[in-house]
Amino acid sequence: GEQKKVVGILTVMEDDDTSPASNVMNIAVGVEETIILQDLPDLPTAFVYLYELIYALNLKYPKNLRSTFETWSLEQISLVPQKQTPSVNPSS
C-alpha cells in the first residue's frame, strides 16, 4: 500500500502562561521528522508553505484537513485571471 507522510505546522512557544498569543518563538513546517522551513513570520504564511510543499512533493492532503486544502485549492484557481476572448467591435 501507499505510505502516508506526516506533515504539519509546528509552533514553539515560551514557557509563559500569561499571554499565549505573544509567546510564539518559532513557527515551522515539517514533513515526517524533518523541519523543512522555520522562523516563519505567522501561521497564515506557514499554511501557504505547507500547502505548496504538499503540492510540490505530490503528497496526499492530511485526512482531517482535506476539505480545508481542497477549498484553498479552489480559491486559488478562482484568483487566476481567465483568458478573455477578444471582443468583436462591429463599429470598427
Phi and psi restraints in degrees (value plus and minus 20) as a CYANA .aco file:
   2 GLU   PHI     -99.0   -59.0
   2 GLU   PSI     114.0   154.0
   3 GLN   PHI    -102.3   -62.3
   3 GLN   PSI     111.9   151.9
   4 LYS   PHI    -106.3   -66.3
   4 LYS   PSI     120.1   160.1
   5 LYS   PHI    -122.2   -82.2
   5 LYS   PSI     120.8   160.8
   6 VAL   PHI    -113.4   -73.4
   6 VAL   PSI     102.3   142.3
   7 VAL   PHI    -144.4  -104.4
   7 VAL   PSI     135.3   175.3
   8 GLY   PHI    -197.0  -157.0
   8 GLY   PSI     149.9   189.9
   9 ILE   PHI    -127.6   -87.6
   9 ILE   PSI     108.9   148.9
  10 LEU   PHI    -131.7   -91.7
  10 LEU   PSI     118.6   158.6
  11 THR   PHI    -140.7  -100.7
  11 THR   PSI     108.6   148.6
  12 VAL   PHI    -122.8   -82.8
  12 VAL   PSI     105.6   145.6
  13 MET   PHI    -141.6  -101.6
  13 MET   PSI     131.3   171.3
  14 GLU   PHI     -86.8   -46.8
  14 GLU   PSI     135.4   175.4
  15 ASP   PHI    -105.3   -65.3
  15 ASP   PSI      54.6    94.6
  16 ASP   PHI    -165.2  -125.2
  16 ASP   PSI      98.0   138.0
  17 ASP   PHI    -106.5   -66.5
  17 ASP   PSI     -21.7    18.3
  18 THR   PHI     -97.7   -57.7
  18 THR   PSI     -55.0   -15.0
  19 SER   PHI    -162.5  -122.5
  19 SER   PSI      68.0   108.0
  20 PRO   PHI     -82.0   -42.0
  20 PRO   PSI     -50.7   -10.7
  21 ALA   PHI     -94.5   -54.5
  21 ALA   PSI     -51.6   -11.6
  22 SER   PHI    -117.6   -77.6
  22 SER   PSI     -19.9    20.1
  23 ASN   PHI    -121.3   -81.3
  23 ASN   PSI       0.6    40.6
  24 VAL   PHI     -96.5   -56.5
  24 VAL   PSI     101.4   141.4
  25 MET   PHI    -114.7   -74.7
  25 MET   PSI     -51.1   -11.1
  26 ASN   PHI    -177.8  -137.8
  26 ASN   PSI     122.6   162.6
  27 ILE   PHI    -142.9  -102.9
  27 ILE   PSI     110.9   150.9
  28 ALA   PHI    -158.7  -118.7
  28 ALA   PSI     140.7   180.7
  29 VAL   PHI    -138.2   -98.2
  29 VAL   PSI     113.8   153.8
  30 GLY   PHI    -154.0  -114.0
  30 GLY   PSI     134.7   174.7
  31 VAL   PHI    -148.1  -108.1
  31 VAL   PSI     107.9   147.9
  32 GLU   PHI      35.9    75.9
  32 GLU   PSI    -145.4  -105.4
  33 GLU   PHI    -124.4   -84.4
  33 GLU   PSI       1.3    41.3
  34 THR   PHI    -137.9   -97.9
  34 THR   PSI     108.5   148.5
  35 ILE   PHI     -98.6   -58.6
  35 ILE   PSI     101.6   141.6
  36 ILE   PHI    -111.4   -71.4
  36 ILE   PSI     -65.9   -25.9
  37 LEU   PHI    -152.8  -112.8
  37 LEU   PSI     122.5   162.5
  38 GLN   PHI    -162.4  -122.4
  38 GLN   PSI     154.7   194.7
  39 ASP   PHI      38.8    78.8
  39 ASP   PSI      17.3    57.3
  40 LEU   PHI     -95.9   -55.9
  40 LEU   PSI     128.0   168.0
  41 PRO   PHI     -91.1   -51.1
  41 PRO   PSI     -49.0    -9.0
  42 ASP   PHI    -184.0  -144.0
  42 ASP   PSI     151.0   191.0
  43 LEU   PHI     -87.3   -47.3
  43 LEU   PSI     -59.4   -19.4
  44 PRO   PHI     -79.0   -39.0
  44 PRO   PSI     -59.9   -19.9
  45 THR   PHI     -83.8   -43.8
  45 THR   PSI     -62.5   -22.5
  46 ALA   PHI     -81.5   -41.5
  46 ALA   PSI     -59.9   -19.9
  47 PHE   PHI     -81.6   -41.6
  47 PHE   PSI     -65.3   -25.3
  48 VAL   PHI     -82.6   -42.6
  48 VAL   PSI     -64.4   -24.4
  49 TYR   PHI     -82.7   -42.7
  49 TYR   PSI     -60.5   -20.5
  50 LEU   PHI     -82.8   -42.8
  50 LEU   PSI     -64.6   -24.6
  51 TYR   PHI     -78.7   -38.7
  51 TYR   PSI     -67.3   -27.3
  52 GLU   PHI     -85.5   -45.5
  52 GLU   PSI     -56.4   -16.4
  53 LEU   PHI     -86.4   -46.4
  53 LEU   PSI     -63.2   -23.2
  54 ILE   PHI     -79.8   -39.8
  54 ILE   PSI     -62.7   -22.7
  55 TYR   PHI     -85.7   -45.7
  55 TYR   PSI     -68.4   -28.4
  56 ALA   PHI     -83.8   -43.8
  56 ALA   PSI     -56.0   -16.0
  57 LEU   PHI    -110.7   -70.7
  57 LEU   PSI     -17.9    22.1
  58 ASN   PHI      35.2    75.2
  58 ASN   PSI      26.0    66.0
  59 LEU   PHI    -113.1   -73.1
  59 LEU   PSI     139.5   179.5
  60 LYS   PHI    -100.5   -60.5
  60 LYS   PSI     128.4   168.4
  61 TYR   PHI     -85.1   -45.1
  61 TYR   PSI     125.0   165.0
  62 PRO   PHI     -78.0   -38.0
  62 PRO   PSI     115.7   155.7
  63 LYS   PHI     -73.5   -33.5
  63 LYS   PSI     -63.2   -23.2
  64 ASN   PHI     -95.5   -55.5
  64 ASN   PSI     -30.1     9.9
  65 LEU   PHI    -138.7   -98.7
  65 LEU   PSI      -9.6    30.4
  66 ARG   PHI     -76.7   -36.7
  66 ARG   PSI     -67.4   -27.4
  67 SER   PHI     -82.6   -42.6
  67 SER   PSI     -58.8   -18.8
  68 THR   PHI     -81.9   -41.9
  68 THR   PSI     -69.2   -29.2
  69 PHE   PHI     -88.0   -48.0
  69 PHE   PSI     -56.9   -16.9
  70 GLU   PHI     -86.1   -46.1
  70 GLU   PSI     -60.7   -20.7
  71 THR   PHI     -83.1   -43.1
  71 THR   PSI     -63.7   -23.7
  72 TRP   PHI     -79.3   -39.3
  72 TRP   PSI     -62.6   -22.6
  73 SER   PHI     -79.2   -39.2
  73 SER   PSI     -66.0   -26.0
  74 LEU   PHI     -84.5   -44.5
  74 LEU   PSI     -58.0   -18.0
  75 GLU   PHI     -84.3   -44.3
  75 GLU   PSI     -60.5   -20.5
  76 GLN   PHI     -85.7   -45.7
  76 GLN   PSI     -59.2   -19.2
  77 ILE   PHI     -83.9   -43.9
  77 ILE   PSI     -59.3   -19.3
  78 SER   PHI     -90.4   -50.4
  78 SER   PSI     -37.3     2.7
  79 LEU   PHI    -104.2   -64.2
  79 LEU   PSI     -35.3     4.7
  80 VAL   PHI     -95.9   -55.9
  80 VAL   PSI     104.8   144.8
  81 PRO   PHI     -81.3   -41.3
  81 PRO   PSI     114.5   154.5
  82 GLN   PHI    -103.6   -63.6
  82 GLN   PSI     127.4   167.4
  83 LYS   PHI     -84.1   -44.1
  83 LYS   PSI     112.6   152.6
  84 GLN   PHI    -118.3   -78.3
  84 GLN   PSI     115.7   155.7
  85 THR   PHI    -101.9   -61.9
  85 THR   PSI     122.5   162.5
  86 PRO   PHI     -80.6   -40.6
  86 PRO   PSI     115.3   155.3
  87 SER   PHI     -98.7   -58.7
  87 SER   PSI     126.0   166.0
  88 VAL   PHI    -114.1   -74.1
  88 VAL   PSI     103.6   143.6
  89 ASN   PHI    -127.8   -87.8
  89 ASN   PSI      83.9   123.9
  90 PRO   PHI     -86.5   -46.5
  90 PRO   PSI     -36.7     3.3
  91 SER   PHI    -104.5   -64.5
  91 SER   PSI     -27.1    12.9
